[in-house]
Amino acid sequence: MIKHITLLLTLPLALTGYSPLSFADDKPNIVIIFMDNLGWGEPGFNGGGIVRGAATPRLDQIANEGLRLTNFNIEVQCTPSRSALMTGRYAIRSGNGTVPLGEGVYGLVQWEVTMAEMLSEASYATGMFGKWYLGRTKGRFPTDRVLTNR
C-alpha cells in the first residue's frame, strides 16, 4: 500500500503582530508537518476535508499561506520515511530502513546529521513535537542529539 504524505513548508509572507525587528533576519520560518498514514485526498487542500468526513481548516490555511512541496519519495513504513526526511538520505543508508522489531541497538547514530542540526547551525531555533521513533537505545533518543542552538 502506498502512503501519501504531504510535506508542508510554510513560508509566511505576512504575519500579524510582527515587530520591525522581525525583518532583521532574512531567513524564512520553516514548519514541517509530517503526517503518518494520511492519504493524499484526506485534507481539504487536496480535495478532502469535510467531503472525507472531517474538516481540516487549520491545515488548509497553512497550505494556502505557505509553500507546498508535494514530491517526496516515501518508504512503506513511517520510520524509514521519517529517517529519509530528517537526514536527506535513503533510510537504508542511515540504518533505519525498517521499523524495528525485537531487541537490540536501533536508531540514528550520533554522526548522522539531521535537518534540525543543519538548521540549528544556521542560527534557527528548532523543535520537534510528536513521534520520534528513530531510536530506542540509549544514545539514540531525540534528547541525545547535540544541537548548537538550544
Disulfide bonds with the S-S distance in Angstrom:
none
